[in-house]
Amino acid sequence: MTETFLDAVRDRVVIYDGAMGTCLQARDLTADDFGGPDLEGCNELLVVTRPDVIADIHAEYFAVGCDIVETNTFGANAIPLGEYGIAERTHELNLAAARIARQVADDHSTPDRPRWVAGSIGPGTKFASMGGITYAELRDIYEVQARGLIEGGVDVLLIETQFDLLGIKATIAGCRRAMAALGTEVPLQVQVTIETVGTMLPGTEIGAALAAIDPLHPDVFGLNCATGPAEMQEHLRYLSQHARMPVSVLPNAGLPSVVDGAMHYDLTPEQLADYHERHVTELGINVIGGCCGTTPEHLRAVVERCAGSTPATRQPVHEAGATSIYSFVPFHQDASFLIIGERTNANGSKKFRESMLEADWDT
């Protein structure tokens, strides 16, 4: 029986590819490659205008030993595509991208070494928690994207670079609606982005993110983008200690700087491999890879260093508690009853009822 993505995650180190955008920038594509000046910069269109380029990049990552590549669909949903006037092409582009990656993965697979495809689903540009879009609208948008990816043959849906808890929930719901409509099940991997200030964009701490998403049962949970691995260590240690599912980390190649008018990342392939070796052997994190600024050479070093490593055994401690959008509060109970909310029950508390009737909101 062929090893599945989840089989591998439960058993060994699984190595993702690196950046797609970085590789595309190195190819000096022109407006014609995108289908004209009005569409220049819409990388997701390249799966139909230059599928050869996308296939070549996937092949480069498999050639250095990666187990899994991401589809070129990070922004292939109706929100960012709508900025180019092509929102109606969401399903078409996701289907095409998944088929390209699937073919390349199959070409590099053997009975003893299967290769997999992750359907990349980015966060879009609208912030559900701030009212920029409704939960239902976001859910429906991601259902269309997920349906195209699943029909194209992906092995896992990668909900990545997420900065908004409500957006994550809507995306997961959309993915599961797509699965139900197609009568199939696909693993879900969720990755949040922690900024240099130590929280997600709205101020969400890693503990709050884990507590909010854990009940939705993603198959893998982790971090990607925004920073290099150095800035991720505290958050990864928390996930290693508390996450009940496998943990992933796909960092940038350090923090970017502008050199000669172009974005530059300083982290070398050997440095990325050093970090990932510690992630695997010390923290028990066994789903690793790269994000912005990482190249096939970065992943070659990671494969050489980590592919045969044995992940440390994790013994995560799940903490019961409650969370807001900002922080997680664990429940600590002594020998007495843990009373939740009954002091604000007009039937159960005479004092509360009287205060409410008197409009005394300060008691």
C-alpha positions as a Markdown table, in Angstrom:
| # | Residue | x | y | z |
|---|---|---|---|---|
| 1 | Met | 0.0 | 0.0 | 0.0 |
| 2 | Thr | 1.4 | 3.4 | -1.0 |
| 3 | Glu | 2.4 | 5.6 | 1.9 |
| 4 | Thr | 0.1 | 8.6 | 2.3 |
| 5 | Phe | 1.0 | 12.1 | 3.5 |
| 6 | Leu | -0.4 | 11.5 | 6.9 |
| 7 | Asp | 1.3 | 8.1 | 7.2 |
| 8 | Ala | 4.6 | 9.8 | 6.6 |
| 9 | Val | 3.8 | 12.7 | 9.1 |
| 10 | Arg | 3.1 | 10.2 | 11.8 |
| 11 | Asp | 6.3 | 8.2 | 11.1 |
| 12 | Arg | 9.2 | 10.4 | 10.0 |
| 13 | Val | 10.4 | 13.8 | 8.8 |
| 14 | Val | 8.4 | 15.3 | 5.9 |
| 15 | Ile | 10.2 | 18.0 | 3.9 |
| 16 | Tyr | 8.2 | 20.7 | 2.0 |
| 17 | Asp | 9.5 | 22.8 | -0.9 |
| 18 | Gly | 10.6 | 26.4 | -0.6 |
| 19 | Ala | 9.4 | 29.6 | -2.1 |
| 20 | Met | 7.6 | 29.8 | -5.4 |
| 21 | Gly | 7.7 | 33.6 | -5.7 |
| 22 | Thr | 11.4 | 33.7 | -5.2 |
| 23 | Cys | 12.0 | 31.2 | -8.0 |
| 24 | Leu | 9.6 | 33.1 | -10.3 |
| 25 | Gln | 11.4 | 36.4 | -9.7 |
| 26 | Ala | 14.7 | 34.8 | -10.7 |
| 27 | Arg | 13.2 | 34.0 | -14.1 |
| 28 | Asp | 12.7 | 37.6 | -15.1 |
| 29 | Leu | 9.3 | 37.0 | -16.6 |
| 30 | Thr | 7.7 | 39.7 | -18.8 |
| 31 | Ala | 4.1 | 41.1 | -19.0 |
| 32 | Asp | 3.6 | 38.8 | -22.0 |
| 33 | Asp | 4.2 | 35.7 | -19.8 |
| 34 | Phe | 1.2 | 36.8 | -17.6 |
| 35 | Gly | -1.1 | 37.5 | -20.5 |
| 36 | Gly | -0.6 | 41.2 | -20.8 |
| 37 | Pro | 0.3 | 44.4 | -18.8 |
| 38 | Asp | -3.0 | 44.4 | -16.9 |
| 39 | Leu | -2.3 | 40.9 | -15.5 |
| 40 | Glu | 1.4 | 41.3 | -14.9 |
| 41 | Gly | 2.3 | 40.2 | -11.3 |
| 42 | Cys | -0.6 | 37.7 | -11.0 |
| 43 | Asn | 1.6 | 34.7 | -10.4 |
| 44 | Glu | -1.5 | 32.4 | -10.2 |
| 45 | Leu | -2.2 | 33.0 | -13.9 |
| 46 | Leu | 1.1 | 31.4 | -14.8 |
| 47 | Val | -0.5 | 27.9 | -14.4 |
| 48 | Val | -2.3 | 28.6 | -17.7 |
| 49 | Thr | 0.0 | 31.1 | -19.4 |
| 50 | Arg | 3.3 | 29.5 | -18.6 |
| 51 | Pro | 2.6 | 26.0 | -17.1 |
| 52 | Asp | 6.1 | 25.0 | -18.2 |
| 53 | Val | 7.7 | 27.4 | -15.7 |
| 54 | Ile | 5.6 | 26.3 | -12.8 |
| 55 | Ala | 6.3 | 22.6 | -13.6 |
| 56 | Asp | 10.0 | 23.3 | -13.8 |
| 57 | Ile | 10.0 | 24.9 | -10.3 |
| 58 | His | 8.1 | 21.9 | -8.8 |
| 59 | Ala | 10.6 | 19.6 | -10.5 |
| 60 | Glu | 13.6 | 21.5 | -9.1 |
| 61 | Tyr | 12.3 | 21.0 | -5.6 |
| 62 | Phe | 11.7 | 17.3 | -6.1 |
| 63 | Ala | 15.1 | 16.9 | -7.6 |
| 64 | Val | 16.8 | 18.1 | -4.4 |
| 65 | Gly | 14.8 | 15.6 | -2.4 |
| 66 | Cys | 11.7 | 17.4 | -1.2 |
| 67 | Asp | 8.8 | 15.1 | -0.3 |
| 68 | Ile | 6.0 | 17.6 | -1.1 |
| 69 | Val | 5.4 | 20.7 | -3.2 |
| 70 | Glu | 2.8 | 23.5 | -2.9 |
| 71 | Thr | 0.6 | 24.4 | -5.8 |
| 72 | Asn | 1.0 | 27.9 | -7.3 |
| 73 | Thr | -2.3 | 29.0 | -5.8 |
| 74 | Phe | -1.5 | 31.1 | -2.7 |
| 75 | Gly | -3.6 | 34.0 | -4.0 |
| 76 | Ala | -5.9 | 32.0 | -6.3 |
| 77 | Asn | -9.2 | 32.9 | -4.7 |
| 78 | Ala | -11.9 | 35.4 | -5.7 |
| 79 | Ile | -10.5 | 38.3 | -3.5 |
| 80 | Pro | -7.0 | 38.8 | -4.9 |
| 81 | Leu | -8.0 | 37.5 | -8.3 |
| 82 | Gly | -10.8 | 40.0 | -8.3 |
| 83 | Glu | -8.2 | 42.8 | -8.1 |
| 84 | Tyr | -7.2 | 41.7 | -11.6 |
| 85 | Gly | -10.8 | 41.3 | -12.8 |
| 86 | Ile | -10.6 | 37.5 | -13.0 |
| 87 | Ala | -12.4 | 36.3 | -9.9 |
| 88 | Glu | -14.6 | 34.0 | -12.0 |
| 89 | Arg | -11.4 | 32.0 | -13.0 |
| 90 | Thr | -10.9 | 30.8 | -9.4 |
| 91 | His | -11.9 | 27.1 | -10.0 |
| 92 | Glu | -10.1 | 27.0 | -13.3 |
| 93 | Leu | -6.8 | 28.2 | -12.0 |
| 94 | Asn | -6.8 | 26.0 | -8.9 |
| 95 | Leu | -7.7 | 22.9 | -11.0 |
| 96 | Ala | -4.9 | 23.7 | -13.5 |
| 97 | Ala | -2.3 | 24.3 | -10.7 |
| 98 | Ala | -3.2 | 21.1 | -8.9 |
| 99 | Arg | -3.0 | 19.1 | -12.1 |
| 100 | Ile | 0.5 | 20.5 | -12.9 |
| 101 | Ala | 1.9 | 19.7 | -9.5 |
| 102 | Arg | 0.2 | 16.3 | -9.4 |
| 103 | Gln | 1.8 | 15.3 | -12.7 |
| 104 | Val | 5.3 | 16.4 | -11.6 |
| 105 | Ala | 4.8 | 14.7 | -8.3 |
| 106 | Asp | 3.8 | 11.5 | -10.0 |
| 107 | Asp | 6.7 | 11.7 | -12.4 |
| 108 | His | 9.1 | 11.8 | -9.4 |
| 109 | Ser | 7.4 | 9.2 | -7.4 |
| 110 | Thr | 8.4 | 5.5 | -7.0 |
| 111 | Pro | 6.6 | 2.7 | -5.2 |
| 112 | Asp | 9.0 | 3.2 | -2.3 |
| 113 | Arg | 9.2 | 7.0 | -2.4 |
| 114 | Pro | 5.8 | 8.7 | -3.1 |
| 115 | Arg | 5.8 | 12.4 | -3.6 |
| 116 | Trp | 2.9 | 14.6 | -2.6 |
| 117 | Val | 1.1 | 17.8 | -3.5 |
| 118 | Ala | -0.2 | 20.4 | -1.0 |
| 119 | Gly | -2.9 | 22.8 | -2.2 |
| 120 | Ser | -1.8 | 26.2 | -1.1 |
| 121 | Ile | -4.5 | 28.5 | 0.3 |
| 122 | Gly | -3.4 | 31.9 | 1.3 |
| 123 | Pro | -5.2 | 34.4 | 3.5 |
| 124 | Gly | -6.5 | 36.8 | 0.9 |
| 125 | Thr | -6.5 | 40.5 | 1.5 |
| 126 | Lys | -9.7 | 41.0 | 3.6 |
| 127 | Phe | -9.9 | 40.8 | 7.3 |
| 128 | Ala | -13.0 | 39.0 | 8.6 |
| 129 | Ser | -12.4 | 39.9 | 12.3 |
| 130 | Met | -12.4 | 43.6 | 11.3 |
| 131 | Gly | -15.5 | 43.5 | 9.3 |
| 132 | Gly | -13.9 | 43.7 | 5.9 |
| 133 | Ile | -15.8 | 40.6 | 4.7 |
| 134 | Thr | -18.3 | 38.3 | 6.4 |
| 135 | Tyr | -17.6 | 34.8 | 7.6 |
| 136 | Ala | -20.1 | 33.3 | 5.1 |
| 137 | Glu | -18.6 | 35.2 | 2.2 |
| 138 | Leu | -15.1 | 34.0 | 3.1 |
| 139 | Arg | -16.3 | 30.4 | 3.6 |
| 140 | Asp | -18.0 | 30.3 | 0.2 |
| 141 | Ile | -14.9 | 31.9 | -1.5 |
| 142 | Tyr | -12.6 | 29.2 | -0.1 |
| 143 | Glu | -15.0 | 26.4 | -0.9 |
| 144 | Val | -14.6 | 27.2 | -4.6 |
| 145 | Gln | -10.8 | 27.3 | -4.3 |
| 146 | Ala | -10.6 | 24.1 | -2.3 |
| 147 | Arg | -12.9 | 22.3 | -4.7 |
| 148 | Gly | -10.6 | 23.1 | -7.6 |
| 149 | Leu | -7.6 | 21.9 | -5.7 |
| 150 | Ile | -9.2 | 18.6 | -4.6 |
| 151 | Glu | -10.5 | 17.9 | -8.1 |
| 152 | Gly | -6.9 | 18.5 | -9.3 |
| 153 | Gly | -5.6 | 15.7 | -7.0 |
| 154 | Val | -3.9 | 17.4 | -4.1 |
| 155 | Asp | -2.9 | 15.2 | -1.1 |
| 156 | Val | -3.4 | 17.9 | 1.6 |
| 157 | Leu | -5.0 | 21.4 | 1.8 |
| 158 | Leu | -2.4 | 23.8 | 3.2 |
| 159 | Ile | -4.2 | 26.8 | 4.8 |
| 160 | Glu | -1.1 | 29.0 | 5.2 |
| 161 | Thr | 0.2 | 32.4 | 6.2 |
| 162 | Gln | -2.9 | 33.0 | 8.3 |
| 163 | Phe | -3.2 | 36.1 | 10.4 |
| 164 | Asp | -6.9 | 36.2 | 11.4 |
| 165 | Leu | -8.6 | 33.5 | 13.6 |
| 166 | Leu | -12.0 | 34.1 | 12.1 |
| 167 | Gly | -10.6 | 33.8 | 8.6 |
| 168 | Ile | -9.0 | 30.5 | 9.5 |
| 169 | Lys | -12.3 | 29.2 | 10.8 |
| 170 | Ala | -14.1 | 30.3 | 7.6 |
| 171 | Thr | -11.4 | 28.7 | 5.4 |
| 172 | Ile | -11.6 | 25.4 | 7.3 |
| 173 | Ala | -15.3 | 25.4 | 6.9 |
| 174 | Gly | -15.1 | 26.1 | 3.2 |
| 175 | Cys | -12.6 | 23.3 | 2.7 |
| 176 | Arg | -14.8 | 20.9 | 4.5 |
| 177 | Arg | -17.8 | 21.9 | 2.5 |
| 178 | Ala | -15.8 | 21.2 | -0.6 |
| 179 | Met | -14.9 | 17.8 | 0.7 |
| 180 | Ala | -18.5 | 17.0 | 1.5 |
| 181 | Ala | -19.7 | 18.1 | -2.0 |
| 182 | Leu | -17.1 | 15.9 | -3.6 |
| 183 | Gly | -17.6 | 13.0 | -1.3 |
| 184 | Thr | -14.0 | 12.8 | -0.2 |
| 185 | Glu | -11.7 | 13.6 | 2.7 |
| 186 | Val | -8.4 | 15.5 | 2.4 |
| 187 | Pro | -6.0 | 16.3 | 5.3 |
| 188 | Leu | -5.9 | 19.9 | 6.5 |
| 189 | Gln | -2.7 | 21.6 | 7.5 |
| 190 | Val | -3.0 | 25.1 | 9.1 |
| 191 | Gln | -0.2 | 27.5 | 9.5 |
| 192 | Val | -0.3 | 30.9 | 11.2 |
| 193 | Thr | 2.0 | 33.8 | 10.8 |
| 194 | Ile | 3.6 | 35.4 | 13.9 |
| 195 | Glu | 5.0 | 38.9 | 13.2 |
| 196 | Thr | 8.3 | 40.2 | 14.7 |
| 197 | Val | 6.3 | 41.8 | 17.6 |
| 198 | Gly | 5.5 | 38.2 | 18.8 |
| 199 | Thr | 1.9 | 38.0 | 17.8 |
| 200 | Met | -0.3 | 37.6 | 14.7 |
| 201 | Leu | -1.4 | 40.8 | 13.0 |
| 202 | Pro | -4.4 | 41.5 | 15.3 |
| 203 | Gly | -2.3 | 40.8 | 18.4 |
| 204 | Thr | -3.1 | 37.1 | 18.7 |
| 205 | Glu | -0.6 | 35.1 | 20.8 |
| 206 | Ile | 0.4 | 31.6 | 19.7 |
| 207 | Gly | -1.4 | 30.1 | 22.7 |
| 208 | Ala | -4.6 | 31.8 | 21.6 |
| 209 | Ala | -4.2 | 30.6 | 18.1 |
| 210 | Leu | -3.7 | 27.0 | 19.1 |
| 211 | Ala | -6.6 | 27.1 | 21.6 |
| 212 | Ala | -9.0 | 28.5 | 18.9 |
| 213 | Ile | -8.0 | 26.1 | 16.1 |
| 214 | Asp | -7.4 | 22.9 | 18.1 |
| 215 | Pro | -11.2 | 22.1 | 18.4 |
| 216 | Leu | -11.5 | 22.3 | 14.6 |
| 217 | His | -9.1 | 19.3 | 14.4 |
| 218 | Pro | -6.5 | 20.2 | 11.8 |
| 219 | Asp | -4.2 | 17.3 | 11.0 |
| 220 | Val | -1.1 | 19.5 | 11.2 |
| 221 | Phe | -0.6 | 22.9 | 12.8 |
| 222 | Gly | 2.3 | 25.2 | 12.7 |
| 223 | Leu | 4.0 | 28.4 | 11.5 |
| 224 | Asn | 5.2 | 30.0 | 8.3 |
| 225 | Cys | 6.3 | 33.3 | 6.8 |
| 226 | Ala | 6.8 | 36.8 | 8.3 |
| 227 | Thr | 10.2 | 36.0 | 10.0 |
| 228 | Gly | 13.1 | 33.7 | 9.8 |
| 229 | Pro | 13.5 | 30.7 | 12.2 |
| 230 | Ala | 15.4 | 32.7 | 14.8 |
| 231 | Glu | 12.3 | 34.7 | 15.6 |
| 232 | Met | 10.1 | 31.6 | 15.7 |
| 233 | Gln | 11.8 | 29.7 | 18.5 |
| 234 | Glu | 9.7 | 30.7 | 21.4 |
| 235 | His | 6.5 | 30.0 | 19.5 |
| 236 | Leu | 7.7 | 26.6 | 18.2 |
| 237 | Arg | 8.7 | 25.6 | 21.7 |
| 238 | Tyr | 5.1 | 26.3 | 22.9 |
| 239 | Leu | 3.6 | 24.3 | 20.1 |
| 240 | Ser | 6.0 | 21.4 | 20.8 |
| 241 | Gln | 4.9 | 21.4 | 24.4 |
| 242 | His | 1.2 | 21.8 | 23.9 |
| 243 | Ala | 0.0 | 21.0 | 20.4 |
| 244 | Arg | -1.8 | 17.6 | 20.2 |
| 245 | Met | -1.3 | 17.3 | 16.4 |
| 246 | Pro | 1.9 | 17.2 | 14.4 |
| 247 | Val | 3.7 | 20.6 | 14.2 |
| 248 | Ser | 5.1 | 22.2 | 11.1 |
| 249 | Val | 7.5 | 25.1 | 10.4 |
| 250 | Leu | 8.2 | 26.7 | 7.1 |
| 251 | Pro | 10.2 | 29.9 | 7.9 |
| 252 | Asn | 11.5 | 32.6 | 5.6 |
| 253 | Ala | 15.2 | 32.8 | 4.8 |
| 254 | Gly | 15.6 | 35.3 | 7.6 |
| 255 | Leu | 14.3 | 38.9 | 7.7 |
| 256 | Pro | 14.3 | 40.7 | 4.3 |
| 257 | Ser | 16.3 | 43.7 | 3.4 |
| 258 | Val | 16.5 | 45.8 | 0.1 |
| 259 | Val | 19.8 | 45.4 | -1.8 |
| 260 | Asp | 20.2 | 47.2 | -5.1 |
| 261 | Gly | 16.5 | 47.8 | -5.3 |
| 262 | Ala | 15.6 | 44.1 | -4.8 |
| 263 | Met | 14.4 | 42.1 | -1.8 |
| 264 | His | 17.2 | 40.1 | -0.2 |
| 265 | Tyr | 17.2 | 37.4 | 2.4 |
| 266 | Asp | 20.4 | 36.7 | 4.4 |
| 267 | Leu | 19.8 | 33.1 | 5.8 |
| 268 | Thr | 22.1 | 30.7 | 4.0 |
| 269 | Pro | 21.1 | 27.1 | 3.2 |
| 270 | Glu | 23.4 | 25.7 | 5.9 |
| 271 | Gln | 21.9 | 28.1 | 8.5 |
| 272 | Leu | 18.3 | 26.9 | 7.6 |
| 273 | Ala | 19.5 | 23.3 | 7.8 |
| 274 | Asp | 21.0 | 24.0 | 11.3 |
| 275 | Tyr | 17.7 | 25.4 | 12.6 |
| 276 | His | 15.6 | 22.6 | 11.1 |
| 277 | Glu | 18.0 | 20.0 | 12.5 |
| 278 | Arg | 17.2 | 21.4 | 16.0 |
| 279 | His | 13.5 | 21.6 | 15.2 |
| 280 | Val | 13.5 | 17.9 | 14.5 |
| 281 | Thr | 15.9 | 16.5 | 17.1 |
| 282 | Glu | 15.1 | 18.8 | 20.0 |
| 283 | Leu | 11.5 | 19.9 | 19.5 |
| 284 | Gly | 10.1 | 16.9 | 17.7 |
| 285 | Ile | 8.8 | 19.0 | 14.8 |
| 286 | Asn | 8.8 | 16.8 | 11.8 |
| 287 | Val | 7.1 | 18.8 | 9.0 |
| 288 | Ile | 9.6 | 21.3 | 7.8 |
| 289 | Gly | 10.4 | 23.4 | 4.7 |
| 290 | Gly | 10.8 | 27.0 | 3.6 |
| 291 | Cys | 8.9 | 30.1 | 2.7 |
| 292 | Cys | 9.9 | 33.5 | 1.3 |
| 293 | Gly | 13.5 | 33.7 | 0.1 |
| 294 | Thr | 14.2 | 30.0 | 0.3 |
| 295 | Thr | 15.4 | 28.2 | -2.8 |
| 296 | Pro | 16.0 | 24.7 | -4.0 |
| 297 | Glu | 19.6 | 25.1 | -2.7 |
| 298 | His | 18.2 | 25.9 | 0.8 |
| 299 | Leu | 16.0 | 22.8 | 0.6 |
| 300 | Arg | 18.9 | 20.6 | -0.7 |
| 301 | Ala | 20.8 | 21.5 | 2.5 |
| 302 | Val | 17.7 | 20.7 | 4.6 |
| 303 | Val | 17.2 | 17.3 | 2.9 |
| 304 | Glu | 20.8 | 16.3 | 3.3 |
| 305 | Arg | 20.8 | 17.2 | 7.0 |
| 306 | Cys | 17.3 | 16.2 | 8.2 |
| 307 | Ala | 15.8 | 13.6 | 5.9 |
| 308 | Gly | 17.2 | 10.7 | 7.9 |
| 309 | Ser | 16.9 | 12.3 | 11.3 |
| 310 | Thr | 14.8 | 10.8 | 14.0 |
| 311 | Pro | 12.3 | 13.3 | 15.5 |
| 312 | Ala | 12.4 | 13.8 | 19.2 |
| 313 | Thr | 9.5 | 12.2 | 21.1 |
| 314 | Arg | 7.0 | 14.9 | 22.0 |
| 315 | Gln | 4.8 | 14.6 | 25.1 |
| 316 | Pro | 2.4 | 17.5 | 24.6 |
| 317 | Val | 0.4 | 18.7 | 27.6 |
| 318 | His | -3.0 | 20.0 | 26.5 |
| 319 | Glu | -4.3 | 22.8 | 28.7 |
| 320 | Ala | -8.0 | 23.3 | 29.1 |
| 321 | Gly | -8.9 | 27.0 | 29.0 |
| 322 | Ala | -10.6 | 29.8 | 27.1 |
| 323 | Thr | -9.3 | 32.2 | 24.6 |
| 324 | Ser | -10.0 | 35.6 | 23.2 |
| 325 | Ile | -8.7 | 36.9 | 19.9 |
| 326 | Tyr | -5.6 | 38.0 | 21.8 |
| 327 | Ser | -4.6 | 35.6 | 24.6 |
| 328 | Phe | -5.3 | 32.1 | 26.1 |
| 329 | Val | -6.4 | 31.8 | 29.7 |
| 330 | Pro | -5.9 | 28.3 | 31.2 |
| 331 | Phe | -8.5 | 26.9 | 33.6 |
| 332 | His | -7.0 | 26.1 | 37.0 |
| 333 | Gln | -9.3 | 24.2 | 39.4 |
| 334 | Asp | -8.7 | 23.5 | 43.1 |
| 335 | Ala | -10.7 | 20.9 | 45.0 |
| 336 | Ser | -13.9 | 22.8 | 44.8 |
| 337 | Phe | -16.4 | 23.2 | 41.9 |
| 338 | Leu | -15.4 | 25.2 | 38.9 |
| 339 | Ile | -18.3 | 27.7 | 38.5 |
| 340 | Ile | -18.6 | 29.3 | 35.1 |
| 341 | Gly | -20.9 | 32.1 | 34.4 |
| 342 | Glu | -23.6 | 31.5 | 37.0 |
| 343 | Arg | -22.9 | 34.8 | 38.8 |
| 344 | Thr | -24.5 | 36.4 | 35.7 |
| 345 | Asn | -27.6 | 34.4 | 35.8 |
| 346 | Ala | -30.7 | 36.4 | 36.7 |
| 347 | Asn | -32.6 | 33.3 | 37.8 |
| 348 | Gly | -29.8 | 31.9 | 40.0 |
| 349 | Ser | -28.5 | 35.1 | 41.6 |
| 350 | Lys | -30.8 | 37.5 | 43.4 |
| 351 | Lys | -28.0 | 40.1 | 43.7 |
| 352 | Phe | -27.4 | 40.0 | 39.9 |
| 353 | Arg | -31.1 | 40.2 | 39.1 |
| 354 | Glu | -31.6 | 43.3 | 41.4 |
| 355 | Ser | -28.5 | 45.0 | 39.9 |
| 356 | Met | -29.8 | 44.4 | 36.4 |
| 357 | Leu | -33.3 | 45.7 | 37.2 |
| 358 | Glu | -31.7 | 48.8 | 38.7 |
| 359 | Ala | -29.4 | 49.2 | 35.7 |
| 360 | Asp | -26.4 | 49.0 | 38.0 |
| 361 | Trp | -23.7 | 47.8 | 35.7 |
| 362 | Asp | -20.8 | 48.5 | 38.0 |
| 363 | Thr | -21.6 | 46.0 | 40.8 |
